[in-house]
Amino acid sequence: MERNNPDNDIFELLKTDVNKGFRLVVERYSSKLYWHIRRLVILHEDADDALQNTFINAWRNIGNFRNESSMYTWLYAIATNESLTIINKRTKNAAVSLDDLGSYFANSHEGSTWFDGDEAQTRLQNAILQLPEKQRIVFNLKYFDDMTYEDMSKVLNTSVGALKASYHHAVKKIENIITNG
Amino acid sequence: MMKEFKDISNKSPFKVPDNYFEEVKRKIISSTSGYSSVTKKISSFRKLRPYLAVAASIAVLVILSYTFIHIFSSGKDKTGLPEITLNEFSDNYLNDIDILTLEQSAGTIEPDMAWIEMTSKDIIDYLVLENIDINDIYEQL
């Protein structure tokens, strides 16, 4: 167990009372994970499903979790996979296209209810949606979660070098989309 | 003028329903707390384990006692057979059994011919009747 691991209190509690320990996990991570998921799946209902599935999955495997790993990257990895599962299911049953967030949010009840961004934020979200799926994840984790490349490497099982290159290209693409409309 | 994207707030523009996070935490905890009932089943069995150990130990003791009593009172020529004290019997034959546990239990359990015939299967069947899950039992063996 790392000395400076911010989740050492969770690890200790999981050893003595797994229910209380898990409650602390939910308390500490539900909001962060929700926003990570929401930025990927966009729709609140989908994010809600993915979040609950994430914690159910984590609960089922809490006995196998080794506290040499990071609870933070472990949970983010599960949440990312749950989000991709939902996105893939949605792609197959595409009743709603989310390629153009602007018109989606302008024209649907869901959109107007659950999106509160100004024009600039809408354009940024639209630009992010144009990125390939994996690159979008990299961009979100770096830009919105300020995750280190080392942690991202554990979440996505990808080398640090590849992630740095991916983020650099994502920024270029987004700038280009926003500048050129 | 269009902002550069780095000037755009990285605060999320998405909204959530009121009280969403409190509700979802409650849902998650209630859907995962079912684990505790499985833990309780296992705990019950673990609580019984020492008593099973005592029961098995006493069964061995009674069987040995019966055997020795049978040998010593068989009516045949006892000449030359060494006398054996209880301490010698304990030292030689009960090394693997927790003597303190046996002494503590001696007053509470009546030697009964039924114990002599109790097998592992009998003990397991008993536990199943006591609503202990058979898979939990086999996990402990």
Chai-1 contact restraints between the chains, C-beta under 6 A:
chainA,res_idxA,chainB,res_idxB,connection_type,confidence,min_distance_angstrom,max_distance_angstrom,comment,restraint_id
A,N19,B,S36,contact,1.0,0.0,6.0,A-B,restraint_1
A,R23,B,I29,contact,1.0,0.0,6.0,A-B,restraint_2
A,V26,B,K25,contact,1.0,0.0,6.0,A-B,restraint_3
A,V26,B,I28,contact,1.0,0.0,6.0,A-B,restraint_4
A,S30,B,K25,contact,1.0,0.0,6.0,A-B,restraint_5
A,S31,B,F21,contact,1.0,0.0,6.0,A-B,restraint_6
A,W35,B,S12,contact,1.0,0.0,6.0,A-B,restraint_7
A,R38,B,F14,contact,1.0,0.0,6.0,A-B,restraint_8
A,Q52,B,I28,contact,1.0,0.0,6.0,A-B,restraint_9
A,F55,B,I28,contact,1.0,0.0,6.0,A-B,restraint_10
A,W59,B,T32,contact,1.0,0.0,6.0,A-B,restraint_11
A,W114,B,K15,contact,1.0,0.0,6.0,A-B,restraint_12
A,F115,B,P13,contact,1.0,0.0,6.0,A-B,restraint_13
A,F115,B,F14,contact,1.0,0.0,6.0,A-B,restraint_14
A,D116,B,P13,contact,1.0,0.0,6.0,A-B,restraint_15
A,D116,B,K15,contact,1.0,0.0,6.0,A-B,restraint_16
A,G117,B,P13,contact,1.0,0.0,6.0,A-B,restraint_17
A,A120,B,K3,contact,1.0,0.0,6.0,A-B,restraint_18
A,A120,B,I8,contact,1.0,0.0,6.0,A-B,restraint_19
A,Q121,B,I8,contact,1.0,0.0,6.0,A-B,restraint_20
A,Q121,B,P13,contact,1.0,0.0,6.0,A-B,restraint_21
A,L124,B,F5,contact,1.0,0.0,6.0,A-B,restraint_22
A,L124,B,I8,contact,1.0,0.0,6.0,A-B,restraint_23
A,F144,B,N10,contact,1.0,0.0,6.0,A-B,restraint_24
A,I174,B,F5,contact,1.0,0.0,6.0,A-B,restraint_25
A,E175,B,F5,contact,1.0,0.0,6.0,A-B,restraint_26
A,I178,B,F5,contact,1.0,0.0,6.0,A-B,restraint_27
